[in-house]
């Protein structure tokens, strides 16, 4: 996820990434526990969603299961049902691409990268 960015993968470390077009997300890593858990704050510096940097939290956990790895992603602290729906759509888009890659497939170029900011 993201066209480019700067990441400091340690507790308290900051990140900033251009997700698509003009949309830039940023926050801080709260927990970095490879390969099991990653927790970070999330928000948009630019974009249509009123979710400022640091105002929400994303927790990703990875758990081994019989046929692979179970990924759980919980995004909490979003300010409205509309923000929840928009972020749910975005996370699903990128998780689908990740799953295809994890299965040995090639998701190809991300069509969302061609979309300008709205």
C-alpha positions in Angstrom: 0.0 0.0 0.0 1.4 3.3 -1.0 3.5 4.8 -3.8 6.3 5.9 -1.6 7.0 6.8 2.0 9.4 7.2 4.9 9.1 4.7 7.8 10.9 4.3 11.1 9.8 0.8 12.2 10.2 1.0 16.0 7.9 1.9 18.8 7.5 5.7 18.7 8.9 5.8 15.2 7.0 8.0 12.6 5.9 7.1 9.1 4.5 9.2 6.2 3.3 7.6 3.0 1.6 8.8 -0.2 -1.1 6.1 -0.5 -2.7 7.1 -3.8 -2.5 10.2 -6.0 -2.4 13.2 -3.6 -3.5 11.2 -0.5 -0.9 11.3 2.2 -1.2 9.3 5.5 1.0 9.6 8.5 1.2 8.5 12.1 3.5 6.7 14.6 4.2 3.1 15.4 3.0 2.1 18.9 4.0 -1.6 18.9 6.3 -3.4 16.5 6.5 -7.1 17.4 7.6 -9.0 14.3 6.3 -11.3 13.0 3.2 -11.2 15.2 1.8 -7.7 15.8 2.0 -4.2 14.5 0.0 -1.2 16.0 0.2 2.3 14.6 -1.8 5.5 14.7 -3.3 6.6 11.4 -4.7 9.7 9.7 -4.7 11.8 6.6 -2.5 14.8 6.0 -4.3 15.4 2.7 -7.5 13.9 1.3 -11.2 14.0 1.6 -11.6 12.2 4.9 -11.6 14.2 8.1 -9.3 11.8 9.9 -6.3 13.8 11.1 -2.9 12.1 11.6 -2.8 10.2 14.9 -6.6 10.3 15.5 -7.2 6.6 14.8 -5.4 3.4 15.5 -4.7 0.3 13.3 -3.8 -3.0 14.9 -2.5 -5.9 12.7 -1.9 -9.3 14.1 -0.6 -12.4 12.3 -1.3 -15.9 13.5 -0.1 -19.2 12.1 -3.0 -21.5 11.1 -3.1 -25.0 9.5 -3.2 -23.7 5.9 -1.3 -20.4 6.2 -1.5 -17.3 8.2 -4.6 -15.5 9.6 -4.3 -11.7 9.3 -6.5 -9.6 11.6 -6.8 -5.9 11.0 -8.7 -3.6 13.3 -9.0 0.1 12.6 -10.5 1.9 15.6 -11.3 5.5 16.4 -12.7 6.5 13.1 -15.1 9.5 13.4 -18.1 8.4 11.4 -19.9 5.6 9.6 -18.8 7.1 6.3 -15.1 7.1 7.4 -15.5 3.5 8.6 -17.0 2.5 5.2 -14.3 4.3 3.2 -11.5 2.9 5.2 -13.0 -0.6 5.1 -13.1 -0.4 1.3 -9.5 0.7 1.3 -8.2 -1.9 3.6 -10.1 -4.7 1.7 -8.5 -3.5 -1.5 -5.0 -3.8 -0.2 -5.6 -7.0 1.8 -6.9 -8.6 -1.4 -3.8 -7.6 -3.2 -1.6 -8.9 -0.4 -3.4 -12.2 -0.3 -2.9 -12.7 -4.0 0.8 -12.0 -3.6 1.1 -14.3 -0.6 -0.4 -17.1 -2.7 2.3 -16.6 -5.3 0.3 -14.5 -7.7 1.0 -11.1 -9.1 -1.6 -8.4 -8.3 -0.1 -6.3 -11.1 -0.1 -2.5 -10.9 -2.5 -0.9 -8.6 -5.3 0.8 -10.5 -5.9 3.1 -7.5 -2.5 4.6 -8.1 -3.7 6.1 -11.3 -6.6 7.9 -9.6 -6.3 11.6 -8.8 -7.3 12.9 -5.4 -11.0 13.8 -5.2 
